[in-house]
Amino acid sequence: MILTEEQEFAKAEAKKLRKFEKKRVCFEQNSEHLRSLNGLMWQVPLIAMTLTGGLWFGIAQLNPNKTVVMGVLILAAATNFGLIFVMLRMRYIFSQILLKTKEFYPTGIANTTGHCFLKNWLVVFIFSLLLLYASISSLVGAMNVDYLLYNNNNNEEGKKSVKESVKVNLKEIKSEVCK
């Protein structure tokens, strides 16, 4: 079948339109991914702080045995260290999506490269340093369990077992409530 010049033009335009629509949908999807990744990237440090603080608080309050303390602190260290790689991976994916977005719409992306040596990776670098510090602190704590368990509470209540401490606290609460 022989197409007229107008039909060939219409066919070419329809093909261009389909190609553009596909790129537009990819652009919109990439934009949604960027928003999601940005939110997740800012949540990782909060997750790390909550986890590390909760584990250290639990150790300080419960005064469990040495093996449990070591295990919990090593867990905190491993988690903080692992979250460094999570941050790096998320930022890498972020940068790859930005590249594809710039290909589609170069003038629609702000130039935020910055002036320091890290440029786009500054926030991830700082978060990673803080996570590394938290990881090292937990490892140092795991290597000094005796100091954490016995030298931080020189008073008699600090040396009591968990069960006795709970009984003392319950008696104090009852006496306050029953007044």
Phi and psi in degrees as GROMACS dihedral restraints (atoms count N, CA, C in turn):
[ dihedral_restraints ]
;  ai    aj    ak    al  type     phi  dphi    fc
    3     4     5     6     1   -97.2    20    10
    4     5     6     7     1   128.0    20    10
    6     7     8     9     1   -95.7    20    10
    7     8     9    10     1   145.5    20    10
    9    10    11    12     1   -75.3    20    10
   10    11    12    13     1   168.9    20    10
   12    13    14    15     1   -61.5    20    10
   13    14    15    16     1   -38.6    20    10
   15    16    17    18     1   -67.1    20    10
   16    17    18    19     1   -40.3    20    10
   18    19    20    21     1   -66.6    20    10
   19    20    21    22     1   -40.8    20    10
   21    22    23    24     1   -63.4    20    10
   22    23    24    25     1   -41.6    20    10
   24    25    26    27     1   -62.9    20    10
   25    26    27    28     1   -44.9    20    10
   27    28    29    30     1   -63.4    20    10
   28    29    30    31     1   -39.9    20    10
   30    31    32    33     1   -64.9    20    10
   31    32    33    34     1   -42.6    20    10
   33    34    35    36     1   -65.4    20    10
   34    35    36    37     1   -40.5    20    10
   36    37    38    39     1   -66.2    20    10
   37    38    39    40     1   -40.4    20    10
   39    40    41    42     1   -63.2    20    10
   40    41    42    43     1   -39.8    20    10
   42    43    44    45     1   -64.0    20    10
   43    44    45    46     1   -43.7    20    10
   45    46    47    48     1   -61.7    20    10
   46    47    48    49     1   -41.0    20    10
   48    49    50    51     1   -64.3    20    10
   49    50    51    52     1   -43.5    20    10
   51    52    53    54     1   -61.6    20    10
   52    53    54    55     1   -42.6    20    10
   54    55    56    57     1   -63.1    20    10
   55    56    57    58     1   -44.0    20    10
   57    58    59    60     1   -63.8    20    10
   58    59    60    61     1   -43.0    20    10
   60    61    62    63     1   -61.1    20    10
   61    62    63    64     1   -40.4    20    10
   63    64    65    66     1   -62.8    20    10
   64    65    66    67     1   -44.6    20    10
   66    67    68    69     1   -64.0    20    10
   67    68    69    70     1   -39.0    20    10
   69    70    71    72     1   -63.6    20    10
   70    71    72    73     1   -44.2    20    10
   72    73    74    75     1   -63.2    20    10
   73    74    75    76     1   -41.8    20    10
   75    76    77    78     1   -62.5    20    10
   76    77    78    79     1   -40.8    20    10
   78    79    80    81     1   -60.5    20    10
   79    80    81    82     1   -46.5    20    10
   81    82    83    84     1   -63.8    20    10
   82    83    84    85     1   -41.2    20    10
   84    85    86    87     1   -65.0    20    10
   85    86    87    88     1   -42.6    20    10
   87    88    89    90     1   -62.8    20    10
   88    89    90    91     1   -38.1    20    10
   90    91    92    93     1   -62.8    20    10
   91    92    93    94     1   -41.2    20    10
   93    94    95    96     1   -64.6    20    10
   94    95    96    97     1   -41.5    20    10
   96    97    98    99     1   -62.2    20    10
   97    98    99   100     1   -41.2    20    10
   99   100   101   102     1   -61.1    20    10
  100   101   102   103     1   -45.0    20    10
  102   103   104   105     1   -61.7    20    10
  103   104   105   106     1   -43.0    20    10
  105   106   107   108     1   -65.2    20    10
  106   107   108   109     1   -46.7    20    10
  108   109   110   111     1   -63.2    20    10
  109   110   111   112     1   -38.2    20    10
  111   112   113   114     1   -61.8    20    10
  112   113   114   115     1   -44.2    20    10
  114   115   116   117     1   -62.5    20    10
  115   116   117   118     1   -43.8    20    10
  117   118   119   120     1   -64.6    20    10
  118   119   120   121     1   -39.4    20    10
  120   121   122   123     1   -63.2    20    10
  121   122   123   124     1   -35.4    20    10
  123   124   125   126     1   -79.3    20    10
  124   125   126   127     1   -15.2    20    10
  126   127   128   129     1   -85.6    20    10
  127   128   129   130     1   -24.6    20    10
  129   130   131   132     1   -57.4    20    10
  130   131   132   133     1   -47.8    20    10
  132   133   134   135     1   -62.4    20    10
  133   134   135   136     1   -35.0    20    10
  135   136   137   138     1   -66.1    20    10
  136   137   138   139     1   -40.1    20    10
  138   139   140   141     1   -62.7    20    10
  139   140   141   142     1   -44.1    20    10
  141   142   143   144     1   -63.4    20    10
  142   143   144   145     1   -43.7    20    10
  144   145   146   147     1   -64.2    20    10
  145   146   147   148     1   -42.3    20    10
  147   148   149   150     1   -63.7    20    10
  148   149   150   151     1   -47.1    20    10
  150   151   152   153     1   -63.3    20    10
  151   152   153   154     1   -52.0    20    10
  153   154   155   156     1   -64.5    20    10
  154   155   156   157     1   -46.8    20    10
  156   157   158   159     1   -61.7    20    10
  157   158   159   160     1   -41.4    20    10
  159   160   161   162     1   -64.9    20    10
  160   161   162   163     1   -41.8    20    10
  162   163   164   165     1   -67.4    20    10
  163   164   165   166     1   -43.3    20    10
  165   166   167   168     1   -65.5    20    10
  166   167   168   169     1   -40.0    20    10
  168   169   170   171     1   -63.2    20    10
  169   170   171   172     1   -43.0    20    10
  171   172   173   174     1   -60.6    20    10
  172   173   174   175     1   -40.5    20    10
  174   175   176   177     1   -65.3    20    10
  175   176   177   178     1   -42.7    20    10
  177   178   179   180     1   -66.5    20    10
  178   179   180   181     1   -35.2    20    10
  180   181   182   183     1   -83.5    20    10
  181   182   183   184     1   -40.1    20    10
  183   184   185   186     1   -87.7    20    10
  184   185   186   187     1   -25.3    20    10
  186   187   188   189     1    52.9    20    10
  187   188   189   190     1    52.9    20    10
  189   190   191   192     1   -73.4    20    10
  190   191   192   193     1  -178.9    20    10
  192   193   194   195     1   -71.8    20    10
  193   194   195   196     1   169.1    20    10
  195   196   197   198     1   -58.6    20    10
  196   197   198   199     1   -43.8    20    10
  198   199   200   201     1   -63.8    20    10
  199   200   201   202     1   -41.7    20    10
  201   202   203   204     1   -64.7    20    10
  202   203   204   205     1   -43.8    20    10
  204   205   206   207     1   -61.0    20    10
  205   206   207   208     1   -46.0    20    10
  207   208   209   210     1   -60.3    20    10
  208   209   210   211     1   -44.9    20    10
  210   211   212   213     1   -62.4    20    10
  211   212   213   214     1   -43.1    20    10
  213   214   215   216     1   -66.3    20    10
  214   215   216   217     1   -42.2    20    10
  216   217   218   219     1   -69.5    20    10
  217   218   219   220     1   -36.2    20    10
  219   220   221   222     1   -67.2    20    10
  220   221   222   223     1   -36.9    20    10
  222   223   224   225     1   -61.1    20    10
  223   224   225   226     1   -44.7    20    10
  225   226   227   228     1   -61.9    20    10
  226   227   228   229     1   -43.1    20    10
  228   229   230   231     1   -64.2    20    10
  229   230   231   232     1   -46.1    20    10
  231   232   233   234     1   -64.1    20    10
  232   233   234   235     1   -40.3    20    10
  234   235   236   237     1   -64.7    20    10
  235   236   237   238     1   -47.1    20    10
  237   238   239   240     1   -62.6    20    10
  238   239   240   241     1   -40.5    20    10
  240   241   242   243     1   -65.5    20    10
  241   242   243   244     1   -42.5    20    10
  243   244   245   246     1   -64.2    20    10
  244   245   246   247     1   -34.7    20    10
  246   247   248   249     1   -67.8    20    10
  247   248   249   250     1   -22.0    20    10
  249   250   251   252     1   -61.0    20    10
  250   251   252   253     1   -45.8    20    10
  252   253   254   255     1   -68.7    20    10
  253   254   255   256     1   -32.8    20    10
  255   256   257   258     1   -62.3    20    10
  256   257   258   259     1   -45.6    20    10
  258   259   260   261     1   -61.0    20    10
  259   260   261   262     1   -45.5    20    10
  261   262   263   264     1   -63.3    20    10
  262   263   264   265     1   -42.1    20    10
  264   265   266   267     1   -65.3    20    10
  265   266   267   268     1   -43.2    20    10
  267   268   269   270     1   -63.8    20    10
  268   269   270   271     1   -39.5    20    10
  270   271   272   273     1   -68.7    20    10
  271   272   273   274     1   -35.5    20    10
  273   274   275   276     1   -63.6    20    10
  274   275   276   277     1   -47.6    20    10
  276   277   278   279     1   -60.4    20    10
  277   278   279   280     1   -42.0    20    10
  279   280   281   282     1   -55.2    20    10
  280   281   282   283     1   -48.0    20    10
  282   283   284   285     1   -66.6    20    10
  283   284   285   286     1   -35.4    20    10
  285   286   287   288     1   -67.5    20    10
  286   287   288   289     1   -39.5    20    10
  288   289   290   291     1   -66.3    20    10
  289   290   291   292     1   -39.3    20    10
  291   292   293   294     1   -61.0    20    10
  292   293   294   295     1   -40.3    20    10
  294   295   296   297     1   -60.8    20    10
  295   296   297   298     1   -45.3    20    10
  297   298   299   300     1   -65.7    20    10
  298   299   300   301     1   -36.7    20    10
  300   301   302   303     1   -65.8    20    10
  301   302   303   304     1   -40.8    20    10
  303   304   305   306     1   -65.6    20    10
  304   305   306   307     1   -32.5    20    10
  306   307   308   309     1   -61.7    20    10
  307   308   309   310     1   -40.8    20    10
  309   310   311   312     1   -76.2    20    10
  310   311   312   313     1   -42.6    20    10
  312   313   314   315     1  -140.1    20    10
  313   314   315   316     1    76.5    20    10
  315   316   317   318     1   -58.8    20    10
  316   317   318   319     1   -36.0    20    10
  318   319   320   321     1   -84.0    20    10
  319   320   321   322     1    -8.1    20    10
  321   322   323   324     1   -88.4    20    10
  322   323   324   325     1    -4.1    20    10
  324   325   326   327     1  -109.9    20    10
  325   326   327   328     1   128.0    20    10
  327   328   329   330     1   -71.1    20    10
  328   329   330   331     1   145.0    20    10
  330   331   332   333     1   -86.4    20    10
  331   332   333   334     1   105.1    20    10
  333   334   335   336     1  -120.3    20    10
  334   335   336   337     1    38.5    20    10
  336   337   338   339     1   -70.4    20    10
  337   338   339   340     1   -24.8    20    10
  339   340   341   342     1    77.2    20    10
  340   341   342   343     1  -174.9    20    10
  342   343   344   345     1  -122.6    20    10
  343   344   345   346     1    -8.8    20    10
  345   346   347   348     1   -87.5    20    10
  346   347   348   349     1   175.0    20    10
  348   349   350   351     1   -66.0    20    10
  349   350   351   352     1   -23.5    20    10
  351   352   353   354     1   -90.8    20    10
  352   353   354   355     1   -20.5    20    10
  354   355   356   357     1    49.5    20    10
  355   356   357   358     1  -111.0    20    10
  357   358   359   360     1   -73.7    20    10
  358   359   360   361     1    -9.7    20    10
  360   361   362   363     1  -102.3    20    10
  361   362   363   364     1     9.5    20    10
  363   364   365   366     1   -60.5    20    10
  364   365   366   367     1   -48.9    20    10
  366   367   368   369     1   -62.8    20    10
  367   368   369   370     1   -44.6    20    10
  369   370   371   372     1   -64.2    20    10
  370   371   372   373     1   -38.2    20    10
  372   373   374   375     1   -62.0    20    10
  373   374   375   376     1   -46.3    20    10
  375   376   377   378     1   -65.5    20    10
  376   377   378   379     1   -45.3    20    10
  378   379   380   381     1   -59.9    20    10
  379   380   381   382     1   -40.9    20    10
  381   382   383   384     1   -64.8    20    10
  382   383   384   385     1   -40.3    20    10
  384   385   386   387     1   -61.5    20    10
  385   386   387   388     1   -42.2    20    10
  387   388   389   390     1   -66.7    20    10
  388   389   390   391     1   -39.7    20    10
  390   391   392   393     1   -66.0    20    10
  391   392   393   394     1   -38.0    20    10
  393   394   395   396     1   -64.3    20    10
  394   395   396   397     1   -42.1    20    10
  396   397   398   399     1   -61.2    20    10
  397   398   399   400     1   -44.0    20    10
  399   400   401   402     1   -63.3    20    10
  400   401   402   403     1   -39.2    20    10
  402   403   404   405     1   -64.9    20    10
  403   404   405   406     1   -45.8    20    10
  405   406   407   408     1   -65.3    20    10
  406   407   408   409     1   -39.8    20    10
  408   409   410   411     1   -61.3    20    10
  409   410   411   412     1   -41.3    20    10
  411   412   413   414     1   -66.9    20    10
  412   413   414   415     1   -38.5    20    10
  414   415   416   417     1   -65.8    20    10
  415   416   417   418     1   -41.0    20    10
  417   418   419   420     1   -62.3    20    10
  418   419   420   421     1   -41.1    20    10
  420   421   422   423     1   -62.0    20    10
  421   422   423   424     1   -39.9    20    10
  423   424   425   426     1   -65.8    20    10
  424   425   426   427     1   -31.6    20    10
  426   427   428   429     1   -81.0    20    10
  427   428   429   430     1   -13.2    20    10
  429   430   431   432     1  -123.9    20    10
  430   431   432   433     1    47.0    20    10
  432   433   434   435     1   -62.3    20    10
  433   434   435   436     1   -40.1    20    10
  435   436   437   438     1   -59.0    20    10
  436   437   438   439     1   -42.2    20    10
  438   439   440   441     1   -64.4    20    10
  439   440   441   442     1   -43.6    20    10
  441   442   443   444     1   -63.4    20    10
  442   443   444   445     1   -41.7    20    10
  444   445   446   447     1   -80.5    20    10
  445   446   447   448     1   -37.6    20    10
  447   448   449   450     1  -113.2    20    10
  448   449   450   451     1   -29.6    20    10
  450   451   452   453     1   -90.3    20    10
  451   452   453   454     1   -14.4    20    10
  453   454   455   456     1   -83.5    20    10
  454   455   456   457     1   -17.8    20    10
  456   457   458   459     1  -123.9    20    10
  457   458   459   460     1    93.0    20    10
  459   460   461   462     1   -83.7    20    10
  460   461   462   463     1   -12.3    20    10
  462   463   464   465     1   -79.8    20    10
  463   464   465   466     1   169.5    20    10
  465   466   467   468     1   -67.2    20    10
  466   467   468   469     1   -36.8    20    10
  468   469   470   471     1   -63.6    20    10
  469   470   471   472     1   -32.7    20    10
  471   472   473   474     1   -66.6    20    10
  472   473   474   475     1   -23.4    20    10
  474   475   476   477     1   -93.1    20    10
  475   476   477   478     1    -8.5    20    10
  477   478   479   480     1   -71.2    20    10
  478   479   480   481     1   160.3    20    10
  480   481   482   483     1   -73.1    20    10
  481   482   483   484     1   167.5    20    10
  483   484   485   486     1   -60.8    20    10
  484   485   486   487     1   -41.7    20    10
  486   487   488   489     1   -62.9    20    10
  487   488   489   490     1   -43.4    20    10
  489   490   491   492     1   -66.5    20    10
  490   491   492   493     1   -39.0    20    10
  492   493   494   495     1   -63.3    20    10
  493   494   495   496     1   -40.8    20    10
  495   496   497   498     1   -64.4    20    10
  496   497   498   499     1   -41.9    20    10
  498   499   500   501     1   -61.4    20    10
  499   500   501   502     1   -44.0    20    10
  501   502   503   504     1   -61.4    20    10
  502   503   504   505     1   -45.3    20    10
  504   505   506   507     1   -63.9    20    10
  505   506   507   508     1   -39.5    20    10
  507   508   509   510     1   -65.6    20    10
  508   509   510   511     1   -39.9    20    10
  510   511   512   513     1   -63.1    20    10
  511   512   513   514     1   -41.8    20    10
  513   514   515   516     1   -64.2    20    10
  514   515   516   517     1   -41.1    20    10
  516   517   518   519     1   -65.6    20    10
  517   518   519   520     1   -43.1    20    10
  519   520   521   522     1   -61.2    20    10
  520   521   522   523     1   -43.8    20    10
  522   523   524   525     1   -65.3    20    10
  523   524   525   526     1   -34.5    20    10
  525   526   527   528     1   -71.0    20    10
  526   527   528   529     1   -40.8    20    10
  528   529   530   531     1   -71.4    20    10
  529   530   531   532     1   -37.3    20    10
  531   532   533   534     1   -81.5    20    10
  532   533   534   535     1    -1.6    20    10
